[in-house]
Structures are given as structure tokens and as C-alpha cells.
């Protein structure tokens, strides 16, 4: 039975994830943040062509710096930065970073101190060339002999569900490279952890066949796929359109949440989901998958409908946890504490995402990054929960095995003396191929013993006799209580027991109340191949026992000797 996974691996994984969660906001916020103002393209009139950027740079008062960007809805926009801090643009290798959003085309115009304007840009089809890990678009400012003073973005086809331009910042080449290395380390750690958990749980599933194990593996696979798309790595390695990459990420995030629910249902006891909660869980899962799938298929045309619908689906997942936790607590689930611990961070962060989706709080780049890290924490802690459940299964199976062994022993042993009972004695004796010795021991005047010292005293006499017979037996011999005060011993004829030695051992035992207790013994040797052989040998030993009783008791008689005399 598999035991707990190595404690060092679990501790190392949790420490790595904790460091990742702490580092995520800092990584996302790398560089010098830029404050921006916005101007919808629909408000421009009478200005067009190449003169437009120069005109907008010259009239910053046209831009709205107070209205929330999402209030403008989808469309085309111009975004103007505040004057660039001189310290942030002191070299020719300055980069501009911004979050990857749903945009058809982005053109960045750079105003330099000498009045020159240069531009660089990308489309959704070519965004992969500028995509960094963490789903960040990074553009190098065009080289010029003087420093840049201001930036102007022309963003076409913005979905504007989270903003037109999110997280713009200036970074130098070294900072950008260090950030990319850090993000690569975080995602590599997450991928390595997922692969290790997959191999570990698939190996356990091959041995245990528990329903929650394939559900857990499916959840980890979805998380791994979501990390591959949401990190921007898919865009770096392929020519996929950046908007299509975001569609895929949205679908995989929905599948990750759905498989997490399936895993939760398989992990907790069946009694937790009895009744209405099971069909309600199916309804939430179906609604989540339909909502996220419709967003991916129908955006951008119906994004105003599908995006709030998807956000509401994630809200349903959060609220679904309430009756699950209440049910688990009321029905005393053994796994409630580890389930609550594993889901705590993802639920809290999902709540933050829902608030940001409804524009109740400002959208931050660290929210996207820490979502994956919180899910990694869930996967690691869920693995700890899986190990905990396997430990309980191991304990339950050990207890069941012990109970089975105890039941077999109880069925095979005499409860008073601990010796084999008659049925178990015969099961073990009959069928042996070689000749064996049978010794029958019967306590003399046992009825009088019970009348003298009571039945409790008589029981103690039986226990003393049993201990003496067990001590007299060889390892290959069988000892049993076959009647009220009758005992039997079987030993191979090649290594027979000394019947007189057995009687001497009984005489040496101290009995309750120092009562003198004697026994008569009859022996016989013969085959035990069939039941008829046993009956014949038993009659032989029983005749010898009767002869011992008739001769005055407290003595041994050999049935084989009697047969020879006859």
C-alpha cells in the first residue's frame, strides 16, 4: 500500500509556490509604470493621415484622464502617456511593456526631445514576435540620438473588457531579461511540478484504482495546458493569432475550473453530494463550460453578453463551494480540512478576478500571473490531500485485514482457551499423507471440579490445561479443545510427542485453589488421508482413553499396544 509522498518533496514544492506567489506581483510590476489618458477614435474629426500623431502629441488636452477606460466600450482608441521620466529613458535600449489584451492592431508612436516621431507596432497575427512570458507584449523603442519624451498608442479593435491599455511600463534591457528569466523559472517550476504530480498519481491509480485519481490528473493536465497558453509560450513557439490564443486560454481556464469541481466531487465522500447537490454540481459545470465556450466562439461580436455570462459562471463556482463545505462539515467528512486548505487560495483569488471583471476594482497584471500560481498551490495541496486520503485508505485496509484475520482466528479458535476448535483442528489434520500420532486428553472428574470451585474456577482449570498442552507441543504439532473437558494433539509419527511427558507436565501445573486435578490420556498412530482414517484413529485413541479411565485414571494408554494385545 503506498504511503505518504516524500515529506521533503512536499515541503520543497510548497516553499517554491509560496516564493512564486510572493514574487508574482513584483515581477508583473517590473519597470517604471506609466500614467496614461485615453481618447476614443470616434471623437476625432477633421484630422487624419500622418499628421494625426503630431497633432495629438501637441494637444494632450484632448485626452480624458479621469473616465475609466472600460466605460468607453469596444472600438479604436488613442492612448497618450504622461511625459516620460528622464531617469527611465537614459539609454538607447529602453523597452515598453504592456499586458497582452484583445487587440487587432497596436501602433506605438514615440516623440523625441528634438520633435522627431518614430513608430513601431504589431497586429494580433504578429504579436507573438513581441510576446514575453507572463503574456506581456514588449516593444523596443526605435533608436534615436536624443531621448524620448512621450508615447502615443493607436489601438484598433480593442475589446476593452479589462481596459484599452493595461500595465504600460518602461524597462531597460537588463531588467527585461531578468524578468523573463524569473518568469521562465516560475513557469518551469510549475510545469515540472505538474508533470511530477501526474506521474505520481497515475502510478498510484494503476495500483489503487480510486475514482478521484484520474479526475485529479485531468485537472492537472488542464492547468498545464492553461499555463502553456496563458503564459504566452504558445504565442512564442507558434504563429497563432494572439486573439485566438486568448480564446484558447479562456476555454482552458473554464476546463480547469470544471475539472477541479469534478475532482472535488470524486475526492469528498459520496454522502456529501447526495440529494440535490449532485445535479446542481452538474448544472454549474455545464453552465461554466457553455459560458466560456460561447465567449471564445462568439467574441468579439457578442462579448458584451458572453463575458458577463462567463464571469457569472465563475461566481457560481465560488458560491457552489458554500453548500459543499456546509454539507462536508455536517456529514463529518474526513477530508474537509485538506479540501478547504487546497481551495482557499484559488477561491480568494477567483473572488478578486470576479470583482475585477465587474470593474469593481482596478485590473492588475499580477492578478493574471498569480491566478496560475494559486492554481499551482491548489494542485500541490490537493496532492497532499490525495496522499492524506491514500493514507486513510491504507489504514482502513489494514484495519479491515486485521478484522478479517481476527474473524478467521475467532472462527478457528476456542474462545476460552485460545486453542484450535474441533472444526479447525479437523480441517488442518485430515488430508495429511504420512502417519500421525493422535493424543486424546480428558480431565478426570471435571463435573466434580465445577461443583467444588464453580464454573469460573472450572474455566480457569481448562485454561491452565491448555497452556500446559501448548507448552508440551512441538512446532509442527496441533493442539485443540475438541469437547467440554476433552483435548487433542496431533504430531507426525516420525517425531511423536511423549504422552507420559505431557501427563507429567499437567501434574506439575498449579491449579486454582491448589486443587488436585488429574487427566487420562489415550494415544494412537495411523494415517489421516481421509475422514474415515480420522474416525478410525479417533476410535482407537478413545478406546485407549477409556482403558486409562478404567485402570484408575491419571495415566496413559497406547491404542496401538492394546490392538497388538488383542
C-alpha positions, 0 to 999 in steps of 0.5 A, a space after each residue: 500500500 503506498 504511503 505518504 509522498 516524500 515529506 521533503 518533496 512536499 515541503 520543497 514544492 510548497 516553499 517554491 509556490 509560496 516564493 512564486 506567489 510572493 514574487 508574482 506581483 513584483 515581477 508583473 510590476 517590473 519597470 517604471 509604470 506609466 500614467 496614461 489618458 485615453 481618447 476614443 477614435 470616434 471623437 476625432 474629426 477633421 484630422 487624419 493621415 500622418 499628421 494625426 500623431 503630431 497633432 495629438 502629441 501637441 494637444 494632450 488636452 484632448 485626452 480624458 484622464 479621469 473616465 475609466 477606460 472600460 466605460 468607453 466600450 469596444 472600438 479604436 482608441 488613442 492612448 497618450 502617456 504622461 511625459 516620460 521620466 528622464 531617469 527611465 529613458 537614459 539609454 538607447 535600449 529602453 523597452 515598453 511593456 504592456 499586458 497582452 489584451 484583445 487587440 487587432 492592431 497596436 501602433 506605438 508612436 514615440 516623440 523625441 526631445 528634438 520633435 522627431 516621431 518614430 513608430 513601431 507596432 504589431 497586429 494580433 497575427 504578429 504579436 507573438 514576435 513581441 510576446 514575453 512570458 507572463 503574456 506581456 507584449 514588449 516593444 523596443 523603442 526605435 533608436 534615436 540620438 536624443 531621448 524620448 519624451 512621450 508615447 502615443 498608442 493607436 489601438 484598433 479593435 480593442 475589446 476593452 473588457 479589462 481596459 484599452 491599455 493595461 500595465 504600460 511600463 518602461 524597462 531597460 534591457 537588463 531588467 527585461 531579461 531578468 524578468 523573463 528569466 524569473 518568469 521562465 523559472 516560475 513557469 518551469 517550476 510549475 510545469 515540472 511540478 505538474 508533470 511530477 504530480 501526474 506521474 505520481 498519481 497515475 502510478 498510484 491509480 494503476 495500483 489503487 484504482 480510486 475514482 478521484 485519481 484520474 479526475 485529479 490528473 485531468 485537472 492537472 493536465 488542464 492547468 498545464 495546458 492553461 499555463 502553456 497558453 496563458 503564459 504566452 509560450 504558445 504565442 512564442 513557439 507558434 504563429 497563432 493569432 494572439 486573439 485566438 490564443 486568448 480564446 484558447 486560454 479562456 476555454 482552458 481556464 473554464 476546463 480547469 475550473 470544471 475539472 477541479 469541481 469534478 475532482 472535488 466531487 470524486 475526492 469528498 465522500 459520496 454522502 456529501 453530494 447526495 440529494 440535490 447537490 449532485 445535479 446542481 454540481 452538474 448544472 454549474 459545470 455545464 453552465 461554466 463550460 457553455 459560458 466560456 465556450 460561447 465567449 471564445 466562439 462568439 467574441 468579439 461580436 457578442 462579448 458584451 453578453 458572453 463575458 458577463 455570462 462567463 464571469 457569472 459562471 465563475 461566481 457560481 463556482 465560488 458560491 457552489 463551494 458554500 453548500 459543499 463545505 456546509 454539507 462536508 462539515 455536517 456529514 463529518 467528512 474526513 477530508 474537509 480540512 485538506 479540501 478547504 486548505 487546497 481551495 482557499 487560495 484559488 477561491 480568494 483569488 477567483 473572488 478578486 478576478 470576479 470583482 475585477 471583471 465587474 470593474 469593481 476594482 482596478 485590473 492588475 497584471 499580477 492578478 493574471 500571473 498569480 491566478 496560475 500560481 494559486 492554481 499551482 498551490 491548489 494542485 500541490 495541496 490537493 496532492 497532499 490531500 490525495 496522499 492524506 486520503 491514500 493514507 486513510 485508505 491504507 489504514 482502513 485496509 489494514 484495519 479491515 485485514 486485521 478484522 478479517 484475520 481476527 474473524 478467521 482466528 475467532 472462527 478457528 479458535 476456542 474462545 476460552 482457551 485460545 486453542 484450535 476448535 474441533 472444526 479447525 483442528 479437523 480441517 488442518 489434520 485430515 488430508 495429511 499423507 504420512 502417519 500421525 500420532 493422535 493424543 486424546 486428553 480428558 480431565 478426570 472428574 471435571 463435573 466434580 471440579 465445577 461443583 467444588 470451585 464453580 464454573 469460573 474456577 472450572 474455566 480457569 482449570 481448562 485454561 491452565 490445561 491448555 497452556 500446559 498442552 501448548 507448552 508440551 507441543 512441538 512446532 509442527 504439532 496441533 493442539 485443540 479443545 475438541 469437547 467440554 473437558 476433552 483435548 487433542 494433539 496431533 504430531 507426525 509419527 516420525 517425531 511423536 510427542 511423549 504422552 507420559 511427558 505431557 501427563 507429567 507436565 499437567 501434574 506439575 501445573 498449579 491449579 486454582 485453589 491448589 486443587 488436585 486435578 488429574 487427566 487420562 490420556 489415550 494415544 494412537 498412530 495411523 494415517 489421516 488421508 481421509 475422514 474415515 482414517 480420522 474416525 478410525 484413529 479417533 476410535 482407537 485413541 478413545 478406546 485407549 482413553 477409556 482403558 486409562 479411565 478404567 485402570 484408575 485414571 491419571 495415566 496413559 494408554 497406547 491404542 496401538 499396544 492394546 490392538 497388538 494385545 488383542 
